């Protein structure tokens, strides 16, 4: 799957991923009206609204991009109906041949991590059948519990030819509270980065990159530069571009000399582009056209930044 | 809700929580047969099997205990049907007046943590309605992203009179890989413990304990002793008793002098007791009676240990 991700990045010329993180305040009124009329102002109505919203965006951008990253929390907040919309979104993106990164940030003790891995990138035995609960291509994993919380994900990914991105240095303002604390003179995130490199050596793809990537926020470019060197064979999933403050020029150090090694996420900057003054001319009815333009602009921004490296 | 937890611990004399972590290998054959005949060897069949299994255990033990802790991963592995069984289990336990600790170990950047908090301990706005997705009383939270990943949970809990348990020192063998690393000469988990105490001061109950507790594994009693002092007003949720190796005598230092301050979890030691030689005489058909006896024995073990403190 890391090979497929690389192929698709090269084909599209777009090392980007669109974060499908639908919040109700992003969904245009005309979509909410349709959904609420059909299913009421209920969890089912909300789930229908975010599904209709997602589908229109996916239809308008899928040919430009290699991958999407649905954030499961934004679906989970709508309970079971929300999670049904998550699954529909994952399945629909896979039909469109997009690589799907489930942003689930799970992580637990061994047997429990194994259940999460089964849930999202594996198959569970039921009687004589193997069944897939959810079916993403990659998932994000929290490393706080150490190797035995991460290993079950790697084991399942090896079987299924799938991958993970481990949280190393997150994009949020207080990420340094624990992640930056110095251990033997070095920040904790560097030690986590070293582990990512070690875990990745167990599960290498054929194009020089492992199936074990890392999450490093665009908001911390200097740290990204160091982590790039610590994990030379790991893809870095870079959140924080756009709405969180990261810019194209901040991103260059996340890439390797081969122009690969990073994939940059933008969520609300793309999916809620129509609410941004820059794209307001599209209007809320044409929200997905605004998203398409925002994707094109993002590709150009990153391309320029990489050319000026 | 922390007040209710304390009341119930005092009424039952049982500072314990039963982990409802159903794995298919724990479910007796006669239950699987019923479920699979009705729903097939499918995710729906598996979900029905774990629901029937849970319900019988809950019916047999609810009067003895203050709380349950369903581990969501064990349900999530069965996809949407599994999560429906999770919700049914949560709702049924609340009907039985049990305190429900959702073991979800979520944690993300601020806006995403807010969505998880909404999902599990809050309510989401849909049009003019407020809807609850899931509806646990407490949830477990991963601190790796720092304060802005934890604060949204506290904010929602203040509104809803609910609480959280933050992972501090987990019970698994490799928990030390990052959690024990020395920062200024002190292990990281101590710094996380200090933050738990600080977060808790924002949201105190009326009985001397805060709504922000900590998870500290029974398998690390020495660390528990230190953390008990660092977080005097926080309840400690203690996993790792029984199957993971923790014993009654290991637990005494997790409690305060008032005999409160800790709640000890056992999962497979209770729910799969009938598979343990000690309770084999019950037979698989009477699996829930074996669970009841295992609960009684666990209460006695901890009671003895506290008396011999």
Contacts between the chains, C-beta under 8 A, distances in Angstrom:
chain1	res1	chain2	res2	distance
A	21	B	112	7.6
A	23	B	111	7.8
A	23	B	115	7.7
A	24	B	124	7.9
A	24	B	125	6.9
A	24	B	126	7.1
A	32	B	127	7.4
A	36	B	127	5.7
A	41	B	126	5.0
A	41	B	127	3.1
A	41	B	128	5.9
A	41	B	129	4.7
A	42	B	126	6.3
A	42	B	129	6.9
A	42	B	131	6.4
A	43	B	124	7.7
A	43	B	126	6.7
A	43	B	131	5.0
A	43	B	133	6.5
A	45	B	126	6.1
A	45	B	127	7.1
A	46	B	124	7.2
A	46	B	126	4.4
A	46	B	131	7.5
A	71	B	108	7.8
A	71	B	112	5.9
A	71	B	115	7.8
A	73	B	106	7.2
A	73	B	108	6.1
A	73	B	112	4.7
A	73	B	113	7.6
A	73	B	115	3.9
A	73	B	116	4.7
A	73	B	119	6.8
A	74	B	112	7.4
A	74	B	115	5.3
A	76	B	115	6.9
A	76	B	116	6.5
A	76	B	119	4.2
A	76	B	120	7.8
A	76	B	133	6.6
A	76	B	134	8.0
A	77	B	115	4.4
A	77	B	116	7.4
A	77	B	118	4.5
A	77	B	119	4.3
A	77	B	124	5.0
A	77	B	133	5.7
A	78	B	119	7.8
A	78	B	124	6.3
A	78	B	126	7.7
A	78	B	131	7.7
A	78	B	133	5.8
A	79	B	87	7.2
A	79	B	119	7.0
A	79	B	131	7.4
A	79	B	132	7.3
A	79	B	133	3.0
A	79	B	134	6.0
A	80	B	80	6.8
A	80	B	83	6.0
A	80	B	84	5.8
A	80	B	87	6.3
A	80	B	133	7.6
A	82	B	119	7.7
A	82	B	133	6.4
A	83	B	80	6.0
A	83	B	83	5.8
A	84	B	80	5.8
A	87	B	79	7.3
A	87	B	80	6.3
A	105	B	106	7.3
A	105	B	107	6.7
A	105	B	108	5.5
A	105	B	142	7.6
A	106	B	73	7.2
A	106	B	105	7.3
A	107	B	105	6.7
A	107	B	142	6.8
A	108	B	71	7.9
A	108	B	73	6.2
A	108	B	105	5.5
A	109	B	170	6.4
A	109	B	171	6.4
A	109	B	172	4.0
A	109	B	239	8.0
A	110	B	172	6.2
A	111	B	23	7.8
A	112	B	21	7.6
A	112	B	71	5.9
A	112	B	73	4.7
A	112	B	74	7.4
A	113	B	73	7.6
A	115	B	23	7.7
A	115	B	71	7.8
A	115	B	73	3.9
A	115	B	74	5.3
A	115	B	76	6.9
A	115	B	77	4.4
A	116	B	73	4.7
A	116	B	76	6.5
A	116	B	77	7.4
A	118	B	77	4.5
A	119	B	73	6.8
A	119	B	76	4.2
A	119	B	77	4.3
A	119	B	78	7.8
A	119	B	79	7.0
A	119	B	82	7.8
A	120	B	76	7.8
A	124	B	24	7.9
A	124	B	43	7.7
A	124	B	46	7.2
A	124	B	77	5.0
A	124	B	78	6.3
A	125	B	24	6.9
A	126	B	24	7.1
A	126	B	41	5.1
A	126	B	42	6.3
A	126	B	43	6.7
A	126	B	45	6.1
A	126	B	46	4.4
A	126	B	78	7.7
A	127	B	32	7.4
A	127	B	36	5.7
A	127	B	41	3.1
A	127	B	45	7.1
A	128	B	41	5.8
A	129	B	41	4.7
A	129	B	42	6.9
A	131	B	42	6.4
A	131	B	43	5.0
A	131	B	46	7.5
A	131	B	78	7.6
A	131	B	79	7.4
A	132	B	79	7.3
A	133	B	43	6.5
A	133	B	76	6.6
A	133	B	77	5.7
A	133	B	78	5.7
A	133	B	79	3.0
A	133	B	80	7.6
A	133	B	82	6.4
A	134	B	76	8.0
A	134	B	79	6.0
A	142	B	105	7.6
A	142	B	107	6.7
A	142	B	142	5.3
A	142	B	144	5.6
A	143	B	144	7.1
A	143	B	178	6.6
A	144	B	142	5.6
A	144	B	143	7.1
A	144	B	144	4.4
A	144	B	167	6.3
A	144	B	170	7.6
A	144	B	178	6.3
A	144	B	179	7.0
A	145	B	167	7.6
A	145	B	170	5.2
A	145	B	172	5.8
A	145	B	174	7.2
A	145	B	175	6.0
A	146	B	172	7.1
A	146	B	174	3.5
A	146	B	175	5.7
A	146	B	176	7.0
A	146	B	177	3.4
A	146	B	178	5.8
A	146	B	179	7.3
A	147	B	174	4.5
A	147	B	177	5.8
A	148	B	172	5.3
A	148	B	173	5.8
A	148	B	174	4.2
A	149	B	172	6.6
A	149	B	174	7.2
A	167	B	144	6.3
A	167	B	145	7.6
A	170	B	109	6.4
A	170	B	144	7.6
A	170	B	145	5.2
A	171	B	109	6.4
A	172	B	109	4.0
A	172	B	110	6.2
A	172	B	145	5.8
A	172	B	146	7.0
A	172	B	148	5.3
A	172	B	149	6.6
A	173	B	148	5.8
A	174	B	145	7.2
A	174	B	146	3.5
A	174	B	147	4.6
A	174	B	148	4.2
A	174	B	149	7.2
A	175	B	145	5.9
A	175	B	146	5.7
A	176	B	146	7.0
A	177	B	146	3.3
A	177	B	147	5.8
A	177	B	195	7.5
A	178	B	143	6.6
A	178	B	144	6.3
A	178	B	146	5.8
A	178	B	188	6.6
A	178	B	191	7.0
A	178	B	192	6.7
A	179	B	144	7.0
A	179	B	146	7.3
A	181	B	183	4.3
A	181	B	188	6.6
A	181	B	191	6.8
A	182	B	183	6.4
A	182	B	184	7.7
A	183	B	181	4.3
A	183	B	182	6.4
A	183	B	183	6.2
A	183	B	188	7.8
A	184	B	182	7.7
A	188	B	178	6.6
A	188	B	181	6.6
A	188	B	183	7.8
A	188	B	188	7.1
A	191	B	178	7.0
A	191	B	181	6.8
A	192	B	178	6.7
A	195	B	177	7.5
A	239	B	109	8.0
